[in-house]
Amino acid sequence: MRSKVTAEIKPLAGKGIVVTRARQQAARFARLLEEAGAQVLEFPTIRIEPPESWEPLDLAIRELGAFHWVIFTSVNGVEMFRGRLEASGKGLGALSGTRIAAIGPATAEALLEWGLKPEVIPGEYRAEALVDQLRAEIRPGDRILIPRAAEARDLLVRGLAELGAQVTEVPSYRTHPVRDGADRLRQALRSGSVHAITFTSSSTVRNFAELFSPGEREELLRGVVIASIGPITAQTGAEYGLTTRVMPRDYTIPALARALIDHFREERS
C-alpha cells in the first residue's frame, strides 16, 4: 500500500515519456524520469557510429603537439577521441601543453573522468557562447583541433576562424538514423499513452520527424508535449512544425528532466 501511495504522488506518475536519444546514451535520462514516476518509452532515433574514415583523426593525433587548443563539443566526441588516442598508443601525456575547452558541463564531466580539466566552459552551452568565451584567449595563428560529429554545424569553425585561428575540424563519429520500432511508437501515440516526447539534439528531432508525413505528425502529436534540450534543437523542431513547450535554462539532461517534472507538476496543480 505504501509503494502505491508513493507512486501516485510522484510528479510524473502516469505520464508516458518518449526518449529519442541514442540507446547507449539513454539510460541516465530514462532513470531520472522513471525515478519521478514516468513510464519511459525508449525510442532511439539515432545511432552513434565511427566516421567513414579514421584517417583525418589519426593524422591529427599524430600531430597533436602542434595544436594550441583542442575543443570538445560533445560527450561522444570525447569518448571517440579518447578511444582513438589510446588505440594509437598515446595517453594523456600527448595533450600536455595543449589547452582544452568544452562546450558544456556534460562534455566537461567526460573530460574530467578521463583526467583532463577543461580551461574554458561557456555559461551558455552552445557554439556562439563558446566563441565569445574564447575571444580573449585565442591569438591569431593559434592552431585549434575540433574532433566532433561529421554532420555538425560549422558556426564554431567560422567563429574561431574570424578570431584568426587556424581550425582543423575532423570527424570523430557520425550519427545514423534509426527507424526500427516506428510502428510501435505510432501505436503508442495513437493510444494516447504518450504525454511527452523529448529531443536532445537536432538529429534526434530530424530523424523522428521524418518517420511521419506532415499530416500524420500533426495528428499523432496533438496534445503531446514537445520537450527540447535547448534552442538549437527547438529551432530544428519548429522547422518540422513541432513547437517546444518545455526547455530548461541549462541545456543538460538533468535540467531537461527537471523541466519536465516542473511542467507536469504545474499542470497537475
C-alpha positions as CSV (number, residue, x, y, z in Angstrom):
1,M,0.0,0.0,0.0
2,R,2.9,2.3,0.8
3,S,4.5,1.9,-2.6
4,K,1.3,2.6,-4.3
5,V,0.8,5.9,-2.5
6,T,4.5,6.9,-3.2
7,A,4.0,6.2,-6.9
8,E,0.8,8.3,-7.0
9,I,2.5,11.4,-5.6
10,K,5.5,11.3,-7.9
11,P,5.3,14.3,-10.3
12,L,5.5,12.2,-13.5
13,A,3.3,9.4,-12.3
14,G,1.1,8.2,-15.1
15,K,3.0,10.1,-17.7
16,G,4.3,8.3,-20.7
17,I,7.5,10.0,-22.0
18,V,9.4,9.1,-25.1
19,V,13.2,9.3,-25.0
20,T,14.8,9.6,-28.5
21,R,18.5,9.6,-27.5
22,A,20.9,7.0,-28.9
23,R,20.4,3.8,-27.0
24,Q,23.9,3.8,-25.4
25,Q,23.2,7.3,-24.0
26,A,19.6,7.0,-22.9
27,A,20.0,5.1,-19.6
28,R,20.7,8.1,-17.3
29,F,17.9,10.2,-18.7
30,A,15.4,7.4,-18.6
31,R,16.4,6.7,-14.9
32,L,15.8,10.3,-13.9
33,L,12.4,10.3,-15.5
34,E,11.4,6.9,-14.0
35,E,12.5,8.0,-10.5
36,A,10.0,10.8,-10.9
37,G,7.3,8.3,-11.8
38,A,7.3,8.4,-15.6
39,Q,6.6,5.4,-17.8
40,V,9.5,5.7,-20.3
41,L,9.4,4.5,-23.8
42,E,12.9,4.4,-25.3
43,F,12.8,5.1,-29.0
44,P,16.3,5.9,-30.2
45,T,16.1,7.9,-33.5
46,I,19.9,7.9,-33.9
47,R,22.8,5.5,-33.6
48,I,26.4,6.7,-32.9
49,E,28.8,5.2,-35.3
50,P,32.5,5.6,-36.2
51,P,33.3,8.1,-39.0
52,E,33.6,6.8,-42.6
53,S,37.4,7.0,-42.2
54,W,39.6,7.3,-39.2
55,E,42.4,8.8,-41.3
56,P,41.8,12.5,-40.6
57,L,41.5,12.0,-36.8
58,D,44.6,9.7,-36.8
59,L,46.6,12.3,-38.7
60,A,45.5,15.0,-36.2
61,I,46.5,12.7,-33.3
62,R,50.0,12.2,-34.8
63,E,50.4,16.0,-35.0
64,L,48.8,16.7,-31.6
65,G,51.7,18.6,-30.3
66,A,51.3,21.3,-33.0
67,F,47.9,22.3,-31.7
68,H,47.4,25.1,-29.1
69,W,43.8,24.1,-28.3
70,V,41.6,21.0,-28.6
71,I,37.9,21.8,-28.3
72,F,35.3,19.2,-27.5
73,T,31.7,19.8,-28.3
74,S,30.0,16.6,-27.1
75,V,30.5,13.5,-24.8
76,N,30.6,11.4,-28.0
77,G,33.5,13.5,-29.3
78,V,35.4,13.0,-26.0
79,E,34.8,9.2,-26.0
80,M,35.7,8.6,-29.6
81,F,38.8,10.8,-29.4
82,R,39.9,9.1,-26.3
83,G,39.5,5.6,-27.8
84,R,41.4,6.6,-30.9
85,L,44.2,8.2,-28.9
86,E,44.6,5.1,-26.8
87,A,44.5,2.9,-29.8
88,S,47.4,4.8,-31.3
89,G,49.5,4.0,-28.2
90,K,49.3,7.5,-26.8
91,G,47.9,8.6,-23.4
92,L,47.1,11.9,-21.7
93,G,50.7,13.0,-21.9
94,A,50.1,13.6,-25.6
95,L,47.9,16.6,-24.6
96,S,50.3,18.1,-22.2
97,G,50.8,21.8,-23.1
98,T,47.6,21.8,-25.1
99,R,44.7,23.9,-23.8
100,I,41.3,22.2,-23.6
101,A,37.8,23.7,-23.9
102,A,34.4,22.0,-23.5
103,I,31.1,23.3,-24.8
104,G,29.2,22.4,-21.6
105,P,29.1,20.6,-18.3
106,A,28.4,17.1,-19.6
107,T,31.3,17.3,-22.0
108,A,33.5,18.7,-19.2
109,E,32.4,15.8,-16.9
110,A,33.5,13.3,-19.5
111,L,36.9,15.0,-19.8
112,L,37.3,15.1,-16.0
113,E,36.6,11.4,-15.8
114,W,39.4,10.9,-18.3
115,G,41.7,13.1,-16.2
116,L,41.5,16.3,-18.3
117,K,40.3,19.6,-16.8
118,P,39.0,22.0,-19.4
119,E,40.1,25.6,-19.1
120,V,37.1,27.1,-20.8
121,I,33.4,26.1,-20.4
122,P,30.9,28.8,-21.6
123,G,28.0,29.9,-19.4
124,E,25.6,29.0,-22.2
125,Y,26.1,25.6,-23.7
126,R,26.2,26.4,-27.5
127,A,28.8,27.3,-30.1
128,E,28.1,31.0,-30.1
129,A,28.8,31.3,-26.4
130,L,31.9,29.2,-26.7
131,V,33.3,31.5,-29.4
132,D,32.6,34.5,-27.2
133,Q,34.3,32.9,-24.2
134,L,37.4,32.1,-26.3
135,R,37.6,35.6,-27.8
136,A,40.0,36.8,-25.1
137,E,42.0,33.5,-25.2
138,I,42.6,32.8,-28.9
139,R,45.5,34.5,-30.6
140,P,45.9,35.0,-34.3
141,G,47.6,31.9,-35.8
142,D,46.6,29.6,-32.9
143,R,46.0,26.1,-34.2
144,I,42.8,24.5,-33.0
145,L,41.6,20.9,-33.3
146,I,37.9,20.1,-33.1
147,P,37.1,16.4,-33.1
148,R,33.3,16.2,-33.5
149,A,30.3,14.8,-35.4
150,A,30.7,14.6,-39.1
151,E,27.4,16.5,-39.7
152,A,27.9,19.2,-37.0
153,R,27.1,22.9,-37.6
154,D,30.0,25.0,-38.9
155,L,29.2,28.1,-36.8
156,L,32.0,27.3,-34.3
157,V,34.6,26.8,-37.1
158,R,33.6,30.1,-38.7
159,G,33.6,32.0,-35.4
160,L,37.1,30.8,-34.5
161,A,38.4,31.5,-38.0
162,E,37.2,35.1,-37.6
163,L,39.4,35.3,-34.5
164,G,42.4,34.5,-36.6
165,A,42.7,30.8,-35.6
166,Q,43.7,28.0,-37.9
167,V,41.0,25.5,-37.3
168,T,41.3,21.7,-38.1
169,E,37.9,20.1,-37.9
170,V,37.9,16.2,-38.0
171,P,35.0,13.8,-37.8
172,S,35.3,11.6,-34.8
173,Y,31.9,10.0,-35.1
174,R,28.7,10.2,-37.1
175,T,25.0,9.8,-36.3
176,H,23.0,7.3,-38.3
177,P,19.1,7.4,-38.4
178,V,17.3,4.6,-36.7
179,R,13.8,3.6,-37.9
180,D,13.3,0.4,-36.1
181,G,10.2,0.4,-33.9
182,A,8.4,3.2,-35.7
183,D,5.1,1.1,-35.8
184,R,5.4,0.5,-32.1
185,L,5.8,4.3,-31.5
186,R,2.9,5.1,-33.8
187,Q,0.7,2.7,-31.9
188,A,1.7,4.3,-28.6
189,L,0.9,7.7,-29.9
190,R,-2.5,6.7,-31.3
191,S,-3.4,5.0,-27.9
192,G,-2.9,8.3,-26.1
193,S,-0.3,6.7,-23.7
194,V,2.4,9.2,-24.7
195,H,2.3,12.6,-22.9
196,A,5.7,14.0,-23.9
197,I,8.4,13.5,-26.4
198,T,12.0,14.6,-25.6
199,F,14.7,15.7,-28.0
200,T,18.3,16.2,-27.1
201,S,19.8,17.2,-30.4
202,S,18.8,18.4,-33.9
203,S,19.5,14.9,-35.3
204,T,17.0,13.3,-32.9
205,V,14.3,15.7,-34.0
206,R,15.1,15.4,-37.7
207,N,15.1,11.6,-37.7
208,F,11.9,11.4,-35.6
209,A,10.0,13.9,-37.7
210,E,11.0,12.2,-41.0
211,L,9.3,9.0,-39.8
212,F,5.9,10.6,-40.5
213,S,4.3,12.8,-43.1
214,P,3.4,16.4,-42.0
215,G,-0.2,15.5,-41.7
216,E,0.4,12.4,-39.7
217,R,2.8,14.2,-37.4
218,E,0.1,16.8,-36.7
219,E,-2.5,14.2,-36.0
220,L,-0.3,11.9,-33.8
221,L,1.3,14.7,-31.7
222,R,-1.9,16.6,-31.0
223,G,-1.8,17.2,-27.2
224,V,1.7,15.8,-26.8
225,V,4.2,18.0,-25.0
226,I,7.4,18.6,-27.0
227,A,10.5,19.0,-24.8
228,S,13.8,20.2,-26.3
229,I,17.1,20.4,-24.5
230,G,18.0,23.8,-26.0
231,P,17.2,26.5,-28.6
232,I,19.0,24.9,-31.5
233,T,17.1,21.6,-31.0
234,A,13.9,23.6,-30.6
235,Q,14.6,25.6,-33.8
236,T,15.0,22.3,-35.7
237,G,11.7,21.1,-34.3
238,A,10.0,24.3,-35.4
239,E,11.1,23.6,-39.0
240,Y,9.0,20.4,-38.8
241,G,6.1,22.1,-37.2
242,L,7.0,20.8,-33.7
243,T,6.5,23.6,-31.1
244,T,8.6,23.2,-28.0
245,R,6.7,23.7,-24.8
246,V,9.4,22.6,-22.3
247,M,13.0,23.8,-22.5
248,P,15.4,24.1,-19.5
249,R,17.5,27.1,-18.7
250,D,20.6,24.9,-18.6
251,Y,21.0,22.7,-21.7
252,T,21.7,19.5,-19.9
253,I,20.0,16.1,-19.4
254,P,19.3,16.6,-15.7
255,A,17.9,20.1,-16.3
256,L,15.6,18.7,-19.0
257,A,14.3,16.1,-16.6
258,R,13.7,18.8,-14.0
259,A,11.9,21.0,-16.5
260,L,9.6,18.1,-17.4
261,I,8.9,17.5,-13.7
262,D,8.1,21.2,-13.2
263,H,5.9,21.3,-16.2
264,F,3.7,18.4,-15.2
265,R,3.7,19.3,-11.6
266,E,2.3,22.7,-12.6
267,E,-0.2,21.1,-14.9
268,R,-1.5,18.9,-12.0
269,S,-1.8,21.9,-9.7
